Amino acid sequence: MIPLQALAAGLGTGLSLIVVIGAQNALVLRQGVLRQQVPAIVAICAVSDALLIALGVGGVGTALTSWPVALEVVRWLGAAFLVGYGVLAARRVLRPGALVVGGAAPAAAVLTCLALTWLNPHVYLDTVLLLGTASTGWGDARWWFAAGAMTASALWFSSLGFGARRLSTAFARPATWRVLDASVAVVVTATGISLALG
């Protein structure tokens, strides 16, 4: 019998953590609007989240907190990457020539997605530490909680990536891209700076 309460709690908790404006979601949205590499980008995000959630529920979060050097390395790498990504988004806002509607090359989009996923310390905080900790309250049903959180991730990224094509008309105007990139630049750069400051 499936413990529906644990599954629903995982789904709700997962959605509450993932549905925020950030670099990863902005990339999925951008690729979805452009209709480029969407299946690959959605798969990378969902599978990565599933793996990290499984690690958290399996107890890796506890091990990570006892290895502060690894957390520091990830924090600094993540901060540098996020600030760099924010600068690139700001550049697209300030330089109309940088507003290329054609999107990134397939390999560049995939590598950027991998970096935004695995170099972002907030991903570890949300998926490994927070969801891992939240799952402990479900005892033997913790893996159903994890399944709910993994489902939330897959549903969110699929909806964002494949549903973004409905926004194609709005994003036909360069001004809309500027608004999106400006939002990304502010949020991502602020996140990177806050990570660097600890």
VOKOLNU-185140 format. One record per atom (N, C-alpha, C): residue number from 1; atom name; x, y, z. Coordinates in steps of 0.2 Angstrom, whole numbers, always signed. Layout:
% residues N
[guba NUM,CA,[X,Y,Z]]
...
This chain:
% residues 198
[guba 1,N,[+4,-6,+0]]
[guba 1,CA,[+0,+0,+0]]
[guba 1,C,[+4,+6,+0]]
[guba 2,N,[+3,+11,-4]]
[guba 2,CA,[+7,+17,-5]]
[guba 2,C,[+4,+22,+1]]
[guba 3,N,[+9,+24,+5]]
[guba 3,CA,[+8,+29,+10]]
[guba 3,C,[+7,+36,+6]]
[guba 4,N,[+0,+38,+5]]
[guba 4,CA,[-1,+44,+1]]
[guba 4,C,[+1,+50,+5]]
[guba 5,N,[+0,+50,+11]]
[guba 5,CA,[+2,+56,+15]]
[guba 5,C,[+9,+58,+14]]
[guba 6,N,[+14,+53,+14]]
[guba 6,CA,[+21,+54,+13]]
[guba 6,C,[+22,+56,+6]]
[guba 7,N,[+19,+53,+1]]
[guba 7,CA,[+20,+55,-6]]
[guba 7,C,[+18,+62,-7]]
[guba 8,N,[+12,+64,-4]]
[guba 8,CA,[+9,+71,-5]]
[guba 8,C,[+14,+76,-1]]
[guba 9,N,[+16,+74,+4]]
[guba 9,CA,[+21,+79,+8]]
[guba 9,C,[+27,+80,+4]]
[guba 10,N,[+30,+75,+1]]
[guba 10,CA,[+36,+75,-3]]
[guba 10,C,[+34,+80,-9]]
[guba 11,N,[+29,+79,-12]]
[guba 11,CA,[+27,+83,-18]]
[guba 11,C,[+26,+90,-16]]
[guba 12,N,[+23,+91,-11]]
[guba 12,CA,[+22,+98,-9]]
[guba 12,C,[+28,+102,-6]]
[guba 13,N,[+32,+98,-3]]
[guba 13,CA,[+39,+101,+0]]
[guba 13,C,[+43,+102,-6]]
[guba 14,N,[+43,+97,-11]]
[guba 14,CA,[+48,+98,-17]]
[guba 14,C,[+46,+104,-21]]
[guba 15,N,[+39,+105,-22]]
[guba 15,CA,[+37,+111,-26]]
[guba 15,C,[+39,+117,-22]]
[guba 16,N,[+38,+117,-16]]
[guba 16,CA,[+39,+124,-12]]
[guba 16,C,[+46,+126,-13]]
[guba 17,N,[+51,+121,-14]]
[guba 17,CA,[+58,+123,-14]]
[guba 17,C,[+60,+124,-21]]
[guba 18,N,[+57,+121,-26]]
[guba 18,CA,[+59,+122,-33]]
[guba 18,C,[+56,+127,-37]]
[guba 19,N,[+50,+129,-35]]
[guba 19,CA,[+47,+134,-39]]
[guba 19,C,[+49,+141,-37]]
[guba 20,N,[+55,+143,-39]]
[guba 20,CA,[+57,+150,-37]]
[guba 20,C,[+61,+152,-43]]
[guba 21,N,[+62,+159,-44]]
[guba 21,CA,[+66,+162,-49]]
[guba 21,C,[+73,+160,-48]]
[guba 22,N,[+77,+158,-52]]
[guba 22,CA,[+84,+156,-52]]
[guba 22,C,[+87,+155,-58]]
[guba 23,N,[+93,+154,-58]]
[guba 23,CA,[+97,+153,-65]]
[guba 23,C,[+95,+146,-68]]
[guba 24,N,[+94,+141,-64]]
[guba 24,CA,[+92,+135,-68]]
[guba 24,C,[+85,+135,-71]]
[guba 25,N,[+80,+138,-67]]
[guba 25,CA,[+73,+139,-70]]
[guba 25,C,[+73,+143,-76]]
[guba 26,N,[+77,+149,-75]]
[guba 26,CA,[+78,+153,-81]]
[guba 26,C,[+81,+150,-87]]
[guba 27,N,[+86,+146,-86]]
[guba 27,CA,[+88,+142,-92]]
[guba 27,C,[+83,+138,-95]]
[guba 28,N,[+80,+134,-91]]
[guba 28,CA,[+74,+129,-93]]
[guba 28,C,[+69,+133,-97]]
[guba 29,N,[+67,+139,-94]]
[guba 29,CA,[+62,+143,-98]]
[guba 29,C,[+65,+146,-104]]
[guba 30,N,[+71,+148,-104]]
[guba 30,CA,[+74,+151,-111]]
[guba 30,C,[+74,+146,-116]]
[guba 31,N,[+77,+140,-114]]
[guba 31,CA,[+77,+135,-119]]
[guba 31,C,[+70,+132,-122]]
[guba 32,N,[+65,+132,-117]]
[guba 32,CA,[+58,+131,-119]]
[guba 32,C,[+55,+135,-124]]
[guba 33,N,[+56,+142,-122]]
[guba 33,CA,[+54,+147,-127]]
[guba 33,C,[+57,+146,-134]]
[guba 34,N,[+63,+145,-134]]
[guba 34,CA,[+67,+144,-140]]
[guba 34,C,[+66,+137,-143]]
[guba 35,N,[+63,+133,-140]]
[guba 35,CA,[+62,+126,-142]]
[guba 35,C,[+68,+122,-144]]
[guba 36,N,[+73,+123,-140]]
[guba 36,CA,[+80,+120,-141]]
[guba 36,C,[+82,+116,-135]]
[guba 37,N,[+84,+110,-137]]
[guba 37,CA,[+87,+105,-132]]
[guba 37,C,[+83,+104,-126]]
[guba 38,N,[+76,+105,-127]]
[guba 38,CA,[+71,+105,-121]]
[guba 38,C,[+71,+98,-118]]
[guba 39,N,[+71,+93,-121]]
[guba 39,CA,[+71,+86,-118]]
[guba 39,C,[+77,+85,-114]]
[guba 40,N,[+83,+87,-117]]
[guba 40,CA,[+89,+86,-113]]
[guba 40,C,[+90,+90,-107]]
[guba 41,N,[+88,+96,-108]]
[guba 41,CA,[+88,+101,-102]]
[guba 41,C,[+83,+98,-96]]
[guba 42,N,[+77,+97,-98]]
[guba 42,CA,[+72,+94,-93]]
[guba 42,C,[+75,+88,-90]]
[guba 43,N,[+78,+83,-94]]
[guba 43,CA,[+80,+77,-91]]
[guba 43,C,[+86,+78,-86]]
[guba 44,N,[+91,+82,-88]]
[guba 44,CA,[+96,+84,-84]]
[guba 44,C,[+94,+86,-77]]
[guba 45,N,[+89,+91,-77]]
[guba 45,CA,[+87,+94,-71]]
[guba 45,C,[+83,+89,-67]]
[guba 46,N,[+79,+85,-70]]
[guba 46,CA,[+74,+81,-66]]
[guba 46,C,[+79,+75,-63]]
[guba 47,N,[+83,+72,-68]]
[guba 47,CA,[+87,+66,-65]]
[guba 47,C,[+92,+69,-60]]
[guba 48,N,[+95,+74,-61]]
[guba 48,CA,[+100,+77,-56]]
[guba 48,C,[+96,+78,-49]]
[guba 49,N,[+90,+81,-49]]
[guba 49,CA,[+86,+82,-43]]
[guba 49,C,[+85,+75,-40]]
[guba 50,N,[+83,+70,-44]]
[guba 50,CA,[+81,+64,-41]]
[guba 50,C,[+87,+61,-38]]
[guba 51,N,[+93,+61,-41]]
[guba 51,CA,[+99,+58,-38]]
[guba 51,C,[+101,+62,-32]]
[guba 52,N,[+100,+68,-31]]
[guba 52,CA,[+102,+72,-25]]
[guba 52,C,[+97,+71,-20]]
[guba 53,N,[+91,+70,-22]]
[guba 53,CA,[+85,+69,-17]]
[guba 53,C,[+87,+62,-14]]
[guba 54,N,[+88,+57,-18]]
[guba 54,CA,[+90,+50,-15]]
[guba 54,C,[+96,+50,-11]]
[guba 55,N,[+101,+54,-12]]
[guba 55,CA,[+107,+55,-8]]
[guba 55,C,[+105,+58,-1]]
[guba 56,N,[+101,+63,-2]]
[guba 56,CA,[+99,+66,+5]]
[guba 56,C,[+95,+62,+9]]
[guba 57,N,[+90,+58,+6]]
[guba 57,CA,[+86,+53,+10]]
[guba 57,C,[+90,+48,+12]]
[guba 58,N,[+95,+46,+9]]
[guba 58,CA,[+99,+40,+11]]
[guba 58,C,[+104,+42,+16]]
[guba 59,N,[+105,+49,+18]]
[guba 59,CA,[+109,+51,+23]]
[guba 59,C,[+115,+54,+22]]
[guba 60,N,[+116,+56,+15]]
[guba 60,CA,[+122,+59,+13]]
[guba 60,C,[+123,+66,+16]]
[guba 61,N,[+117,+69,+17]]
[guba 61,CA,[+117,+76,+20]]
[guba 61,C,[+121,+76,+26]]
[guba 62,N,[+120,+71,+31]]
[guba 62,CA,[+123,+71,+37]]
[guba 62,C,[+131,+71,+36]]
[guba 63,N,[+133,+67,+31]]
[guba 63,CA,[+140,+66,+30]]
[guba 63,C,[+143,+72,+27]]
[guba 64,N,[+139,+76,+23]]
[guba 64,CA,[+142,+82,+20]]
[guba 64,C,[+143,+87,+25]]
[guba 65,N,[+138,+88,+30]]
[guba 65,CA,[+139,+93,+35]]
[guba 65,C,[+145,+92,+40]]
[guba 66,N,[+148,+85,+40]]
[guba 66,CA,[+154,+84,+44]]
[guba 66,C,[+160,+85,+39]]
[guba 67,N,[+159,+87,+33]]
[guba 67,CA,[+165,+88,+29]]
[guba 67,C,[+165,+95,+26]]
[guba 68,N,[+167,+100,+31]]
[guba 68,CA,[+166,+107,+29]]
[guba 68,C,[+171,+109,+23]]
[guba 69,N,[+176,+106,+22]]
[guba 69,CA,[+181,+108,+17]]
[guba 69,C,[+177,+107,+10]]
[guba 70,N,[+173,+102,+9]]
[guba 70,CA,[+170,+101,+3]]
[guba 70,C,[+164,+106,+2]]
[guba 71,N,[+161,+108,+8]]
[guba 71,CA,[+156,+113,+7]]
[guba 71,C,[+158,+120,+5]]
[guba 72,N,[+164,+121,+8]]
[guba 72,CA,[+168,+128,+6]]
[guba 72,C,[+170,+128,-1]]
[guba 73,N,[+172,+122,-4]]
[guba 73,CA,[+174,+122,-11]]
[guba 73,C,[+168,+123,-15]]
[guba 74,N,[+163,+120,-14]]
[guba 74,CA,[+157,+120,-18]]
[guba 74,C,[+154,+127,-17]]
[guba 75,N,[+154,+130,-11]]
[guba 75,CA,[+152,+137,-10]]
[guba 75,C,[+155,+142,-14]]
[guba 76,N,[+162,+142,-15]]
[guba 76,CA,[+166,+147,-18]]
[guba 76,C,[+165,+145,-26]]
[guba 77,N,[+165,+139,-28]]
[guba 77,CA,[+164,+138,-35]]
[guba 77,C,[+157,+140,-37]]
[guba 78,N,[+152,+138,-33]]
[guba 78,CA,[+145,+140,-35]]
[guba 78,C,[+145,+148,-35]]
[guba 79,N,[+148,+151,-30]]
[guba 79,CA,[+147,+159,-30]]
[guba 79,C,[+150,+162,-36]]
[guba 80,N,[+156,+159,-38]]
[guba 80,CA,[+160,+162,-44]]
[guba 80,C,[+155,+161,-50]]
[guba 81,N,[+153,+155,-51]]
[guba 81,CA,[+149,+153,-57]]
[guba 81,C,[+142,+157,-57]]
[guba 82,N,[+139,+158,-52]]
[guba 82,CA,[+133,+162,-52]]
[guba 82,C,[+134,+169,-53]]
[guba 83,N,[+139,+172,-51]]
[guba 83,CA,[+141,+179,-52]]
[guba 83,C,[+142,+180,-60]]
[guba 84,N,[+146,+175,-62]]
[guba 84,CA,[+148,+175,-69]]
[guba 84,C,[+142,+175,-74]]
[guba 85,N,[+137,+170,-72]]
[guba 85,CA,[+131,+169,-76]]
[guba 85,C,[+127,+175,-75]]
[guba 86,N,[+127,+179,-69]]
[guba 86,CA,[+123,+185,-68]]
[guba 86,C,[+126,+190,-73]]
[guba 87,N,[+132,+191,-73]]
[guba 87,CA,[+136,+196,-77]]
[guba 87,C,[+134,+195,-85]]
[guba 88,N,[+134,+188,-87]]
[guba 88,CA,[+132,+187,-94]]
[guba 88,C,[+125,+189,-95]]
[guba 89,N,[+120,+188,-90]]
[guba 89,CA,[+113,+190,-91]]
[guba 89,C,[+113,+197,-92]]
[guba 90,N,[+116,+201,-87]]
[guba 90,CA,[+116,+208,-88]]
[guba 90,C,[+119,+211,-94]]
[guba 91,N,[+124,+207,-97]]
[guba 91,CA,[+127,+209,-103]]
[guba 91,C,[+122,+209,-109]]
[guba 92,N,[+118,+204,-109]]
[guba 92,CA,[+112,+203,-114]]
[guba 92,C,[+107,+209,-113]]
[guba 93,N,[+106,+211,-107]]
[guba 93,CA,[+102,+217,-106]]
[guba 93,C,[+104,+223,-109]]
[guba 94,N,[+111,+224,-107]]
[guba 94,CA,[+114,+231,-109]]
[guba 94,C,[+116,+231,-116]]
[guba 95,N,[+117,+225,-120]]
[guba 95,CA,[+120,+225,-126]]
[guba 95,C,[+115,+222,-131]]
[guba 96,N,[+111,+226,-135]]
[guba 96,CA,[+106,+223,-139]]
[guba 96,C,[+108,+218,-143]]
[guba 97,N,[+114,+218,-146]]
[guba 97,CA,[+117,+213,-150]]
[guba 97,C,[+118,+207,-147]]
[guba 98,N,[+118,+207,-140]]
[guba 98,CA,[+119,+200,-136]]
[guba 98,C,[+112,+197,-136]]
[guba 99,N,[+107,+200,-137]]
[guba 99,CA,[+100,+197,-137]]
[guba 99,C,[+99,+192,-143]]
[guba 100,N,[+103,+187,-143]]
[guba 100,CA,[+102,+182,-148]]
[guba 100,C,[+96,+178,-147]]
[guba 101,N,[+91,+178,-151]]
[guba 101,CA,[+85,+174,-150]]
[guba 101,C,[+87,+167,-152]]
[guba 102,N,[+92,+166,-156]]
[guba 102,CA,[+94,+159,-158]]
[guba 102,C,[+96,+154,-153]]
[guba 103,N,[+98,+157,-147]]
[guba 103,CA,[+100,+153,-141]]
[guba 103,C,[+107,+150,-142]]
[guba 104,N,[+108,+146,-137]]
[guba 104,CA,[+115,+143,-136]]
[guba 104,C,[+116,+137,-141]]
[guba 105,N,[+122,+135,-142]]
[guba 105,CA,[+123,+129,-146]]
[guba 105,C,[+121,+123,-141]]
[guba 106,N,[+119,+117,-144]]
[guba 106,CA,[+117,+112,-140]]
[guba 106,C,[+122,+110,-134]]
[guba 107,N,[+128,+109,-136]]
[guba 107,CA,[+133,+107,-131]]
[guba 107,C,[+134,+113,-125]]
[guba 108,N,[+133,+119,-127]]
[guba 108,CA,[+134,+125,-123]]
[guba 108,C,[+128,+125,-118]]
[guba 109,N,[+122,+124,-121]]
[guba 109,CA,[+116,+124,-116]]
[guba 109,C,[+116,+118,-111]]
[guba 110,N,[+118,+112,-114]]
[guba 110,CA,[+119,+106,-109]]
[guba 110,C,[+124,+107,-104]]
[guba 111,N,[+130,+110,-106]]
[guba 111,CA,[+135,+111,-101]]
[guba 111,C,[+133,+116,-96]]
[guba 112,N,[+130,+121,-98]]
[guba 112,CA,[+127,+127,-94]]
[guba 112,C,[+122,+124,-89]]
[guba 113,N,[+118,+120,-91]]
[guba 113,CA,[+113,+117,-87]]
[guba 113,C,[+116,+112,-82]]
[guba 114,N,[+121,+108,-84]]
[guba 114,CA,[+125,+104,-79]]
[guba 114,C,[+128,+108,-73]]
[guba 115,N,[+131,+114,-76]]
[guba 115,CA,[+135,+118,-71]]
[guba 115,C,[+130,+122,-66]]
[guba 116,N,[+124,+124,-69]]
[guba 116,CA,[+119,+128,-65]]
[guba 116,C,[+116,+123,-60]]
[guba 117,N,[+116,+116,-61]]
[guba 117,CA,[+113,+111,-57]]
[guba 117,C,[+118,+109,-52]]
[guba 118,N,[+124,+107,-54]]
[guba 118,CA,[+129,+104,-49]]
[guba 118,C,[+134,+109,-46]]
[guba 119,N,[+134,+115,-48]]
[guba 119,CA,[+139,+120,-45]]
[guba 119,C,[+135,+125,-41]]
[guba 120,N,[+128,+124,-40]]
[guba 120,CA,[+124,+128,-36]]
[guba 120,C,[+123,+126,-29]]
[guba 121,N,[+127,+129,-24]]
[guba 121,CA,[+126,+126,-17]]
[guba 121,C,[+119,+126,-15]]
[guba 122,N,[+114,+130,-17]]
[guba 122,CA,[+107,+130,-15]]
[guba 122,C,[+104,+123,-17]]
[guba 123,N,[+106,+120,-23]]
[guba 123,CA,[+104,+114,-25]]
[guba 123,C,[+105,+109,-19]]
[guba 124,N,[+111,+109,-16]]
[guba 124,CA,[+113,+104,-11]]
[guba 124,C,[+109,+105,-5]]
[guba 125,N,[+108,+112,-3]]
[guba 125,CA,[+105,+114,+3]]
[guba 125,C,[+97,+111,+2]]
[guba 126,N,[+94,+113,-4]]
[guba 126,CA,[+87,+111,-4]]
[guba 126,C,[+86,+103,-5]]
[guba 127,N,[+90,+100,-10]]
[guba 127,CA,[+88,+93,-11]]
[guba 127,C,[+91,+88,-6]]
[guba 128,N,[+98,+89,-5]]
[guba 128,CA,[+101,+85,+0]]
[guba 128,C,[+100,+86,+7]]
[guba 129,N,[+101,+92,+9]]
[guba 129,CA,[+100,+94,+16]]
[guba 129,C,[+93,+94,+19]]
[guba 130,N,[+89,+99,+16]]
[guba 130,CA,[+82,+101,+18]]
[guba 130,C,[+77,+95,+17]]
[guba 131,N,[+77,+92,+10]]
[guba 131,CA,[+73,+87,+9]]
[guba 131,C,[+75,+80,+13]]
[guba 132,N,[+82,+79,+13]]
[guba 132,CA,[+84,+73,+17]]
[guba 132,C,[+82,+74,+24]]
[guba 133,N,[+83,+80,+27]]
[guba 133,CA,[+81,+81,+34]]
[guba 133,C,[+73,+80,+35]]
[guba 134,N,[+69,+83,+30]]
[guba 134,CA,[+62,+82,+31]]
[guba 134,C,[+59,+75,+30]]
[guba 135,N,[+63,+71,+26]]
[guba 135,CA,[+61,+64,+25]]
[guba 135,C,[+62,+60,+32]]
[guba 136,N,[+66,+62,+36]]
[guba 136,CA,[+67,+58,+42]]
[guba 136,C,[+61,+57,+47]]
[guba 137,N,[+56,+62,+46]]
[guba 137,CA,[+50,+62,+50]]
[guba 137,C,[+45,+57,+47]]
[guba 138,N,[+47,+54,+42]]
[guba 138,CA,[+42,+49,+39]]
[guba 138,C,[+44,+42,+40]]
[guba 139,N,[+49,+41,+44]]
[guba 139,CA,[+52,+34,+46]]
[guba 139,C,[+52,+30,+40]]
[guba 140,N,[+49,+24,+40]]
[guba 140,CA,[+49,+19,+34]]
[guba 140,C,[+46,+22,+28]]
[guba 141,N,[+42,+27,+28]]
[guba 141,CA,[+39,+29,+22]]
[guba 141,C,[+43,+35,+19]]
[guba 142,N,[+49,+36,+22]]
[guba 142,CA,[+53,+42,+19]]
[guba 142,C,[+55,+41,+12]]
[guba 143,N,[+55,+35,+9]]
[guba 143,CA,[+56,+34,+2]]
[guba 143,C,[+50,+36,-2]]
[guba 144,N,[+44,+36,+1]]
[guba 144,CA,[+38,+38,-3]]
[guba 144,C,[+38,+46,-3]]
[guba 145,N,[+41,+49,+3]]
[guba 145,CA,[+42,+56,+3]]
[guba 145,C,[+47,+58,-3]]
[guba 146,N,[+52,+54,-3]]
[guba 146,CA,[+57,+56,-8]]
[guba 146,C,[+54,+55,-15]]
[guba 147,N,[+50,+50,-16]]
[guba 147,CA,[+46,+49,-23]]
[guba 147,C,[+42,+55,-24]]
[guba 148,N,[+39,+58,-19]]
[guba 148,CA,[+34,+64,-20]]
[guba 148,C,[+39,+70,-22]]
[guba 149,N,[+44,+71,-19]]
[guba 149,CA,[+49,+76,-21]]
[guba 149,C,[+52,+75,-28]]
[guba 150,N,[+53,+69,-29]]
[guba 150,CA,[+56,+68,-36]]
[guba 150,C,[+51,+69,-42]]
[guba 151,N,[+45,+67,-40]]
[guba 151,CA,[+39,+69,-45]]
[guba 151,C,[+38,+76,-45]]
[guba 152,N,[+38,+80,-40]]
[guba 152,CA,[+38,+87,-40]]
[guba 152,C,[+43,+90,-45]]
[guba 153,N,[+49,+88,-44]]
[guba 153,CA,[+54,+90,-49]]
[guba 153,C,[+53,+89,-56]]
[guba 154,N,[+51,+83,-57]]
[guba 154,CA,[+50,+81,-64]]
[guba 154,C,[+44,+84,-67]]
[guba 155,N,[+39,+85,-63]]
[guba 155,CA,[+33,+89,-66]]
[guba 155,C,[+34,+96,-67]]
[guba 156,N,[+38,+99,-62]]
[guba 156,CA,[+40,+107,-63]]
[guba 156,C,[+44,+108,-69]]
[guba 157,N,[+50,+104,-70]]
[guba 157,CA,[+54,+105,-76]]
[guba 157,C,[+51,+104,-82]]
[guba 158,N,[+47,+98,-82]]
[guba 158,CA,[+43,+97,-89]]
[guba 158,C,[+38,+102,-90]]
[guba 159,N,[+34,+105,-85]]
[guba 159,CA,[+29,+110,-87]]
[guba 159,C,[+33,+116,-89]]
[guba 160,N,[+38,+118,-86]]
[guba 160,CA,[+42,+124,-87]]
[guba 160,C,[+45,+124,-94]]
[guba 161,N,[+49,+118,-95]]
[guba 161,CA,[+52,+118,-102]]
[guba 161,C,[+47,+117,-108]]
[guba 162,N,[+43,+112,-107]]
[guba 162,CA,[+38,+111,-113]]
[guba 162,C,[+32,+116,-113]]
[guba 163,N,[+31,+119,-107]]
[guba 163,CA,[+25,+124,-107]]
[guba 163,C,[+27,+131,-110]]
[guba 164,N,[+34,+132,-110]]
[guba 164,CA,[+37,+138,-111]]
[guba 164,C,[+35,+140,-118]]
[guba 165,N,[+34,+136,-123]]
[guba 165,CA,[+32,+137,-130]]
[guba 165,C,[+26,+142,-130]]
[guba 166,N,[+22,+141,-125]]
[guba 166,CA,[+16,+146,-125]]
[guba 166,C,[+18,+153,-124]]
[guba 167,N,[+24,+154,-122]]
[guba 167,CA,[+26,+161,-121]]
[guba 167,C,[+30,+164,-127]]
[guba 168,N,[+30,+160,-132]]
[guba 168,CA,[+34,+162,-138]]
[guba 168,C,[+32,+169,-141]]
[guba 169,N,[+26,+170,-141]]
[guba 169,CA,[+23,+176,-144]]
[guba 169,C,[+26,+182,-140]]
[guba 170,N,[+25,+181,-133]]
[guba 170,CA,[+28,+187,-129]]
[guba 170,C,[+35,+188,-129]]
[guba 171,N,[+39,+182,-130]]
[guba 171,CA,[+46,+183,-131]]
[guba 171,C,[+49,+184,-138]]
[guba 172,N,[+44,+186,-142]]
[guba 172,CA,[+46,+188,-149]]
[guba 172,C,[+49,+195,-149]]
[guba 173,N,[+47,+198,-144]]
[guba 173,CA,[+50,+205,-143]]
[guba 173,C,[+56,+205,-139]]
[guba 174,N,[+61,+209,-141]]
[guba 174,CA,[+68,+209,-137]]
[guba 174,C,[+67,+212,-130]]
[guba 175,N,[+62,+216,-129]]
[guba 175,CA,[+61,+219,-123]]
[guba 175,C,[+59,+214,-118]]
[guba 176,N,[+55,+209,-120]]
[guba 176,CA,[+53,+204,-115]]
[guba 176,C,[+59,+200,-113]]
[guba 177,N,[+64,+198,-117]]
[guba 177,CA,[+70,+195,-116]]
[guba 177,C,[+74,+199,-111]]
[guba 178,N,[+74,+206,-112]]
[guba 178,CA,[+78,+210,-107]]
[guba 178,C,[+75,+210,-100]]
[guba 179,N,[+69,+210,-100]]
[guba 179,CA,[+65,+209,-93]]
[guba 179,C,[+67,+203,-90]]
[guba 180,N,[+67,+197,-93]]
[guba 180,CA,[+69,+191,-91]]
[guba 180,C,[+76,+191,-89]]
[guba 181,N,[+81,+193,-93]]
[guba 181,CA,[+88,+193,-92]]
[guba 181,C,[+90,+198,-86]]
[guba 182,N,[+86,+203,-85]]
[guba 182,CA,[+87,+208,-80]]
[guba 182,C,[+85,+205,-73]]
[guba 183,N,[+80,+201,-73]]
[guba 183,CA,[+78,+198,-67]]
[guba 183,C,[+83,+192,-65]]
[guba 184,N,[+85,+189,-70]]
[guba 184,CA,[+90,+183,-69]]
[guba 184,C,[+96,+186,-66]]
[guba 185,N,[+99,+192,-70]]
[guba 185,CA,[+105,+195,-68]]
[guba 185,C,[+105,+197,-60]]
[guba 186,N,[+99,+200,-58]]
[guba 186,CA,[+99,+203,-51]]
[guba 186,C,[+99,+197,-46]]
[guba 187,N,[+94,+192,-48]]
[guba 187,CA,[+93,+186,-43]]
[guba 187,C,[+100,+182,-43]]
[guba 188,N,[+102,+180,-48]]
[guba 188,CA,[+108,+176,-48]]
[guba 188,C,[+114,+179,-46]]
[guba 189,N,[+116,+186,-47]]
[guba 189,CA,[+121,+189,-45]]
[guba 189,C,[+121,+190,-37]]
[guba 190,N,[+115,+192,-35]]
[guba 190,CA,[+114,+193,-28]]
[guba 190,C,[+115,+186,-24]]
[guba 191,N,[+112,+181,-27]]
[guba 191,CA,[+113,+174,-24]]
[guba 191,C,[+121,+172,-24]]
[guba 192,N,[+125,+174,-29]]
[guba 192,CA,[+132,+172,-29]]
[guba 192,C,[+135,+176,-24]]
[guba 193,N,[+134,+183,-23]]
[guba 193,CA,[+137,+187,-19]]
[guba 193,C,[+135,+185,-12]]
[guba 194,N,[+129,+183,-10]]
[guba 194,CA,[+127,+181,-3]]
[guba 194,C,[+131,+174,-2]]
[guba 195,N,[+132,+170,-7]]
[guba 195,CA,[+136,+164,-5]]
[guba 195,C,[+143,+166,-4]]
[guba 196,N,[+146,+170,-8]]
[guba 196,CA,[+153,+172,-6]]
[guba 196,C,[+154,+175,+0]]
[guba 197,N,[+149,+179,+3]]
[guba 197,CA,[+149,+182,+9]]
[guba 197,C,[+148,+178,+15]]
[guba 198,N,[+145,+172,+13]]
[guba 198,CA,[+144,+167,+18]]
[guba 198,C,[+137,+168,+22]]
